[in-house]
Structures are given as structure tokens and as C-alpha cells.
């Protein structure tokens, strides 16, 4: 009788070593040609076109049209999209900055100032209450000449602009049921120590103003006069100078609204 030989599977052997790296694949098709980049890297009118050299086995560079941005290690992908987004955001920021600078230049050319405040002559005819609101929307208040020096500066401002009169922040305010009133500034403070009423007005600190003549105008001569609040004329706004914390008298800029 012949014996039967059974072949049992043996245990797996040790794993072999890694094979050699294969050759690089074929180069893909060239993509569409992008927009032409600006020849001047400082010209922000158009976005600087970025192109990238993507993963290769040697060091690569990510460049704009004229400048090297970074030296990347082997196998690193240059993130073109991120740079394009950053440059696009810079374009928007520069455009906004240009508009802001243009506005500031136009405004600052016409400003007058003291140690504490800026003054802006607004050449838009408004009624008294409309002028109050307009100055408030600009971040200030209707100008209040509380000293002779400030009053003179404002009067010269009016004269240099070729005007004869403007609204200022002074108005009659009723104090009691008897109808007796006194003039106050736009911030509700009373006239104290200074007033520039013209001789023709001959007003005292307390008056009984009529309904139609309870507002005040500043003449180019520096004199104050009563005027109807419903009259329309140009006006002057004032803005406090912002100062840095900790004192030091640092100058700021008026908070003006466009």
C-alpha cells in the first residue's frame, strides 16, 4: 500500500524591501494663458499676476512678475490662490485709501483751527435746525464762538470765503412761563464772559425774543445779529481735536463724515 504525502502551507516569510522609485509620469497639458501682469510691482491699478512652479524634486521658487517671494523646499506646492486673494484685498484697500485721502485733502484745505478745535465752513444753505443736524451728522456741532479769539478766527474765515454772514451755534432758550429767555450755545451752556452783539442789536443777557428772530448769525465783521431761524444760509461746524491717552497734547484729526 502506497503512503499519502500531505503538503501543508508554510508560515509567511519576512516582507521584502521597498522597490526602486519609478520614473516620473508624463507632463500634463498646458493650461490656458493667464492675464498679463503689471510691469510695475508698485502699480496697484491692476492685480499682479502670480505664477507658480508646483511640486518638483528640487527647490522651487514662487515668483511674481519681477520679485522672488519665497524659496520652497522640494515637494512643496506654491499656493497661488492665496497670494492672488491677498493681492486682490490689497487692491481694494488701496482704492479705499485713495478715496479717503482725496476726501481728507479736500476737507483739510478749508479747515481753520485753534488749539482745541477744528472749524469747517459748510457752503450748503440750511435752516438753523437743519444746520444743527448737519454738523451732528459730520461728527461735530454748530460752531460756538466762546472767546474773542475764536470769534475773530471765524469772522475772518467767513470774510476770506467771500461771504457776509453764517449761522453759529447760539439760540434763544425760554427759561420760564413768563416768556423771559436767554441766549445759550448749541451745547446748552449759557453765554458767560463773552458775546459779540452788534451795537444795533443792543441786547442784554436776558431778552424776550420773538418767534421768528431767536437764532444768531455771525457777520464777517465779527458782530452777532439776530436772525430768523427759518432763514437759509451757510454755517460753520466745529470739531474737537482728539487727543492721545495720557495727555501730552497730541493732535488728532476731526471726525468728519463724508
MOZITA-V467163 format. One line per field, one symbol per residue. ss: DSSP state (h for helix, s for strand, l for the rest). psi: psi as a letter, one per 20 degrees, with the letter a starting at -180 (. if undefined). burial: # if it has 24 or more other ideal C-beta (glycine too) atoms within 12 Angstrom, else .. Layout:
ss=???
psi=???
burial=???
//
This chain:
ss=llllllllllllllllllllllllllllllllllllllllllllllllllsslllllllssssllllssssslllllllhhhhhhhhhhhhhhhhhhhhhhhhhhhhhllssslllsssssssssslhhhhhhhhhhlllsslllllhhhhhhhhhhhhhllllssssssssssllllllsssssllllsllllllsllllllllsslllllllsssssllllsssslllllssssssssllllllllllllllllll
psi=pqqpppoqprqqrqqrrqrqqrqqrqprqprqprqpqqioiiojhqpppqqqoaprjrqrqpqahiqpgqoqrqjpppnghghhgghghhggghghgghgggggghghhjqqqahhqqppoomopqrghhhggghghijbrppnnirhggggghghggghikrhqqqrmpqqpphriijprqprrhjjqqpoipqlqqhhglqahprmqrhiljrqqpqiiiqqqqqphiqprrrpqqpqpqqqqjbikpqbqqnqq.
burial=..............................................##.#.#.........#.#....#........#....##..#...................#...##.#..######...#.#.###.##..#.#######...##.###.##....#.#########.......######....#...###.....#...#.#...########.######.#.#.########.............###..
//
